Amino acid sequence: MAFVAALLVGCGAGNRNADKQIFRYNESAGIASLDPAFAKDQAMIWASQQLFNGLIQLDTALVVQPAIAKRWEISPDGLTYTFTLRKDVFFHRNACFAEGTRRVVASDFVYSFGRIVDERVASPGRWIFDNVQSTNGQYAFSAPNDTTFVIRLKQPFAPFLGMLGMPYCSVVPHEAVEHYGADFRQNPVGTGPFRFQKWKENVKLVLQRNPRYFERDAQGQRLPYLDAVAVTFIIDRQTVFLEFVKGNLDFMNSLDASYKDELLTQTGQLREKYADRIHMASQPYLNTEYLGFLMDKNSSVLADRRVRQAINYAFDRRKMMKYLRNNVGMPGCYGFIPAGLPGFDTTVGGYEYNQTKAKQLLAEAGYPNGKGLPALTLSTTATYLDLCKYVQQQLGLAGIAINIDVNPPGALREQMAQSKAQWFRGSWIADYPDAENYLSLFYSKNFAPQGPNYTHFANAEFDRIYQQSKAETNDSARNELYKRMNKLVTDEAPVVVLYYDQILHFTHKNVKGLRSNAMNALDLRRVIIEKSN
């Protein structure tokens, strides 16, 4: 807190700091960059959401809403997107501007999106614009005038508008990128509700209220209400929990095994000892946790669908959620599309616990009671070891022997990308709020490492429906296609869906106005911290 106070004093806050509204949270994973072109994980996404804006934004229900674009039109053929921009959006004041700041114009989006697709920048968000028309490396981004921005696609793709809400698609000024060069990562200049103040890496990040932010509340008051945001980088999660309980942090995201039983009952309720001073907000999270099989024909017994289905039937997901997750989340019994998205379907015919069915399938595959079935190796990380041990124990009862291989997260990701893991623990957090993002993991042209199909699942019928869905502009018709693909994947069982995740946000009861959505956004624009009497 002393560090924050010193920074605010340096900005002229003086002794008035006691009256400042400062929202404090922690990022145990750290922040690698404040450049939105590299906002590939939650820590960087949350920072970008405070510092930057894009053409559109997603509300609490994941519905596309205006941001810098006040309206847009999509051509009847679904190929041309025309955005009309607001005239009252200004970049944060910064030394890179000759006049201190300037207004955002359409050519800034041409520059910003061009930067994302520039191979020299190597943004992990480059794939967003794969469907944009291009000629000799020149993408179809254009600015006919200062308030009109146009994108032209190769083929219709209904989820594209929602994809533009990703932080990668934030607007940045060319002056700042040119002025700071590689140091733009630690000198961000955006248009967001907060502007960059100070970052001591792995110690603290401080953002200050943007006094010229363009959005207002229903009463016409300019947002945000907070004066500052302070982010610490304490690695030990037990320490973070203690700091939160002591009131030194205003917000805590999700649970950790080190304190979950201290904070929650086995049924997932806040324990009575904390109920009078802590508020818990919960909603579905667009994150599917799963175990993926490598489906190549030469990848052992797992090429037999009956073996994969037997594994799916052989463990009790509901018991797993109760005892290992305090019922935080939903058992993965309904296919790969998570709860909270159109296409999620409880009638998909998924896998409930059924040891009898598991043994029957094994016998049909030529492994009665598991006899003759070689031990399977499941690759995971230390964070998910308890879940994998549970699966190991339950599958053992059906005669399926499991060896667990624990890897560092980076090593496991590399194994998955290079198709070196026979069976692996994975998770898929939505990049954008459309079930196509999940089903793309099973499209045969998306084989890893070039794409996200880590299982190498290939099915001609699935591919046909997938291509049809991408061109379908009617939402209801597209959702029916999604359900058909979800059913097909469930039947073929290239994955074992463990659970659909759930967002848990903990705040002290004096924190009001925090907003989120099923993509776990951190919306601080309307947050107020009430002073205790």
C-alpha positions, -999 to 999 in steps of 0.1 A, spaced: 0 0 0 29 23 7 41 18 -28 8 28 -42 6 59 -20 40 70 -31 30 67 -67 -2 87 -62 17 114 -42 40 116 -72 10 125 -93 -1 153 -70 -24 133 -47 -6 145 -16 -22 138 17 -55 132 0 -46 95 -7 -67 84 22 -98 95 2 -87 77 -30 -107 47 -43 -79 21 -50 -89 -14 -61 -63 -40 -51 -59 -75 -65 -31 -101 -70 -17 -119 -101 2 -150 -89 12 -159 -124 27 -125 -131 22 -103 -162 46 -108 -191 35 -78 -212 11 -48 -212 10 -48 -250 -24 -61 -260 -9 -78 -291 4 -104 -266 -26 -107 -243 -28 -144 -244 -35 -153 -208 -59 -141 -181 -33 -119 -163 -25 -100 -195 -62 -99 -206 -73 -84 -174 -46 -57 -176 -56 -50 -212 -92 -47 -203 -84 -17 -180 -60 0 -204 -75 -5 -239 -107 -6 -260 -116 -22 -293 -144 -17 -318 -169 -37 -297 -172 -52 -262 -191 -81 -247 -216 -74 -219 -223 -96 -188 -245 -119 -210 -217 -121 -238 -239 -100 -261 -219 -78 -285 -222 -41 -275 -207 -9 -290 -173 4 -277 -153 27 -300 -176 17 -328 -210 32 -321 -227 11 -348 -218 -14 -376 -233 -30 -407 -227 -64 -421 -233 -68 -459 -260 -93 -470 -233 -118 -482 -217 -117 -448 -183 -106 -462 -181 -68 -455 -181 -53 -420 -184 -15 -418 -179 2 -385 -188 38 -377 -166 52 -349 -173 76 -321 -157 110 -323 -150 115 -286 -124 88 -279 -89 100 -271 -57 81 -264 -42 85 -229 -20 115 -224 16 106 -232 49 121 -242 47 103 -275 21 128 -288 32 163 -298 0 177 -284 -1 154 -254 -29 132 -268 -51 129 -299 -85 116 -310 -88 80 -322 -95 77 -360 -103 48 -383 -67 46 -396 -56 37 -361 -75 4 -365 -59 -2 -399 -26 2 -381 -35 -18 -350 -49 -48 -369 -21 -46 -395 3 -49 -365 -14 -80 -353 -10 -98 -387 26 -85 -392 48 -116 -390 76 -95 -375 54 -86 -345 46 -124 -339 14 -117 -321 -3 -149 -309 -36 -133 -320 -27 -133 -357 -51 -162 -364 -81 -139 -357 -77 -124 -391 -70 -156 -411 -104 -152 -428 -98 -116 -438 -91 -111 -475 -55 -104 -483 -34 -98 -515 4 -100 -514 3 -97 -476 -20 -66 -476 -51 -73 -456 -85 -59 -464 -86 -33 -436 -95 2 -448 -104 36 -435 -124 56 -461 -125 85 -436 -117 92 -400 -150 76 -386 -154 47 -410 -135 14 -407 -141 -15 -431 -130 -52 -430 -137 -76 -458 -137 -114 -453 -129 -143 -476 -160 -162 -466 -189 -156 -442 -181 -164 -405 -208 -155 -380 -186 -155 -349 -162 -129 -364 -179 -99 -348 -176 -114 -313 -139 -122 -320 -132 -85 -323 -139 -81 -286 -106 -99 -278 -78 -77 -263 -57 -85 -294 -81 -63 -313 -75 -32 -291 -66 1 -308 -30 14 -302 -14 46 -315 14 43 -340 32 71 -322 35 51 -290 47 20 -307 73 39 -327 84 60 -297 89 32 -273 98 4 -297 102 -29 -278 96 -10 -245 59 -5 -255 53 -37 -235 60 -17 -204 48 17 -216 13 10 -228 -8 38 -243 -45 30 -249 -80 45 -246 -92 25 -216 -108 35 -183 -74 35 -166 -40 47 -178 -6 33 -171 12 48 -141 39 25 -129 51 -11 -132 78 -27 -112 78 -61 -127 70 -90 -103 63 -64 -75 34 -41 -84 15 -25 -112 -4 7 -107 -30 21 -131 -47 55 -126 -82 67 -136 -84 81 -171 -101 115 -166 -111 117 -203 -126 82 -207 -155 83 -232 -181 60 -215 -206 73 -189 -231 57 -166 -269 59 -169 -269 92 -150 -243 108 -173 -214 105 -149 -181 98 -165 -166 63 -158 -147 48 -141 -155 57 -104 -122 43 -91 -91 65 -88 -66 37 -92 -60 -1 -96 -31 -17 -78 -19 -52 -88 5 -72 -67 24 -104 -78 25 -126 -47 33 -161 -60 22 -182 -30 -15 -186 -32 -19 -193 5 -3 -160 12 -27 -143 -12 -56 -158 6 -43 -145 40 -38 -111 25 -73 -111 12 -88 -122 45 -68 -95 63 -83 -69 39 -51 -60 21 -67 -72 -12 -102 -63 -24 -107 -91 -48 -97 -128 -52 -104 -149 -83 -112 -187 -81 -100 -213 -56 -67 -230 -48 -64 -264 -31 -44 -248 -3 -75 -229 10 -106 -242 -7 -118 -262 23 -111 -233 46 -133 -210 25 -160 -233 11 -182 -261 24 -182 -294 6 -213 -283 -12 -196 -252 -25 -211 -226 -1 -192 -199 16 -184 -210 52 -203 -192 79 -172 -177 95 -167 -156 63 -202 -149 52 -206 -116 71 -176 -99 55 -170 -117 21 -192 -118 -9 -189 -147 -34 -202 -143 -69 -205 -174 -91 -214 -181 -128 -206 -206 -155 -171 -202 -170 -164 -210 -206 -137 -235 -198 -139 -272 -205 -115 -294 -186 -108 -327 -203 -84 -356 -209 -75 -360 -246 -66 -392 -264 -41 -391 -293 -63 -406 -321 -37 -415 -347 -42 -450 -360 -9 -462 -347 -15 -448 -312 -21 -481 -294 -54 -495 -280 -68 -460 -278 -76 -463 -315 -105 -485 -305 -136 -464 -297 -149 -490 -273 -118 -486 -251 -122 -448 -251 -159 -451 -243 -152 -476 -215 -128 -451 -199 -155 -424 -201 -180 -446 -183 -156 -460 -157 -153 -430 -132 -178 -410 -113 -176 -373 -123 -203 -363 -98 -184 -378 -69 -152 -362 -82 -168 -327 -82 -181 -332 -47 -149 -343 -30 -122 -327 -51 -138 -295 -63 -163 -287 -35 -190 -288 -63 -174 -258 -80 -183 -265 -116 -205 -290 -134 -196 -326 -141 -187 -331 -178 -215 -354 -188 -229 -335 -218 -202 -333 -245 -174 -308 -251 -194 -275 -254 -195 -260 -219 -226 -247 -200 -232 -211 -208 -229 -214 -246 -256 -220 -272 -250 -256 -284 -246 -269 -248 -271 -298 -247 -280 -319 -217 -297 -345 -241 -264 -352 -260 -262 -387 -245 -229 -382 -226 -212 -404 -200 -226 -410 -165 -208 -434 -142 -215 -469 -153 -190 -496 -143 -211 -524 -158 -211 -506 -192 -174 -499 -190 -166 -536 -184 -190 -546 -212 -172 -524 -237 -138 -536 -226 -149 -572 -231 -163 -563 -266 -129 -548 -274 -111 -580 -264 -101 -571 -229 -124 -588 -204 -120 -572 -170 -90 -554 -185 -70 -586 -192 -45 -580 -219 -50 -542 -219 -16 -525 -215 -12 -498 -190 -20 -464 -203 1 -433 -195 -18 -401 -186 3 -369 -189 -7 -340 -166 7 -312 -144 10 -310 -106 -20 -288 -104 -43 -315 -117 -26 -345 -100 -54 -350 -75 -80 -353 -103 -58 -377 -123 -52 -399 -93 -89 -401 -87 -94 -412 -123 -66 -437 -119 -82 -452 -88 -116 -454 -104 -104 -469 -137 -84 -495 -118 -117 -509 -105 -127 -516 -141 -94 -533 -149 -78 -503 -167 -43 -496 -154 -31 -461 -155 4 -446 -151 5 -409 -144 33 -387 -159 36 -353 -141 52 -325 -162 58 -288 -160 30 -269 -178 53 -258 -206 66 -293 -212 30 -307 -213 19 -281 -238 49 -290 -260 41 -327 -258 5 -320 -268 16 -297 -297 41 -323 -310 17 -353 -306 40 -370 -281 15 -376 -254 -6 -407 -257 -32 -393 -232 -31 -358 -218 -49 -335 -194 -60 -303 -212 -84 -274 -209 -100 -251 -234 -110 -216 -223 -131 -197 -249 -112 -172 -271 -146 -158 -282 -182 -167 -271 -192 -192 -298 -193 -230 -297 -173 -230 -330 -143 -222 -309 -147 -255 -290 -156 -276 -320 -125 -263 -339 -105 -287 -317 -119 -316 -337 -117 -303 -373 -92 -324 -392 -75 -294 -409 -66 -280 -375 -41 -307 -365 -16 -295 -340 10 -280 -340 -5 -256 -366 -40 -258 -351 -57 -267 -318 -67 -303 -328 -44 -319 -302 -62 -353 -304 -58 -356 -342 -95 -365 -344 -106 -368 -380 -141 -376 -392 -155 -367 -426 -191 -362 -414 -179 -338 -386 -158 -319 -411 -187 -315 -435 -210 -302 -408 -183 -279 -394 -178 -263 -428 -215 -259 -431 -218 -242 -397 -191 -217 -405 -211 -203 -434 -245 -204 -416 -256 -169 -406 -289 -179 -389 -281 -184 -352 -308 -210 -346 -297 -231 -376 -261 -228 -366 -267 -239 -330 -285 -270 -343 -254 -279 -364 -233 -273 -333 -254 -298 -313 -250 -324 -341 -212 -320 -340 -212 -321 -302 -231 -354 -303 -208 -369 -329 -177 -360 -308 -193 -374 -277 -201 -407 -294 -166 -411 -309 -150 -401 -275 -117 -386 -285 -118 -369 -251 -129 -375 -216 -147 -344 -204 -140 -339 -167 -160 -308 -159 -173 -274 -171 -157 -248 -149 -173 -222 -128 -162 -186 -120 -158 -177 -84 -151 -141 -75 -146 -131 -39 -148 -95 -27 -152 -78 6 -187 -66 11 -177 -29 8 -168 -35 -29 -198 -27 -51 -203 -28 -89 -178 -54 -100 -190 -70 -133 -179 -101 -152 -192 -126 -177 -188 -162 -186 -154 -154 -202 -142 -142 -167 -138 -105 -177 -127 -81 -150 -149 -50 -155 -139 -23 -130 -155 7 -147 -184 8 -122 -167 -4 -90 -171 16 -58 -153 8 -25 -175 20 3 -157 35 33 -163 18 67 -177 40 94 
